[in-house]
C-alpha cells in the first residue's frame, strides 16, 4: 500500500520550536496538522482541505489520518 510506504519511508509530521512555537506541522510546510482535523470536524472534505493548503500533499494528509487512527486503535485495546 502506498500510504504505508509514506509513513515508513518519510516523516509526515514535524515539530520544531522555531516553527509555530513547536506546533506539529506537515513536513516541508507551516501547516498545522490540527488544521486537517479542524477541517474534517467542520464537515469539509479532504479535497477541500488540500485545496486550501496546496503545500500539503495528499499522501501526507492520508498518512497523518492513518497515524491518528493507529494511535486510537492501539490505545483502545485492552492490555
PyMOL commands that set and color helices and strands:
alter all, ss='L'
color gray80, all
select helices_A, chain A and resi 2-9+20-22+33-41+46-52+58-76
alter helices_A, ss='H'
color red, helices_A
select strands_A, chain A and resi 13-14+25-26
alter strands_A, ss='S'
color yellow, strands_A
deselect
rebuild
show_as cartoon
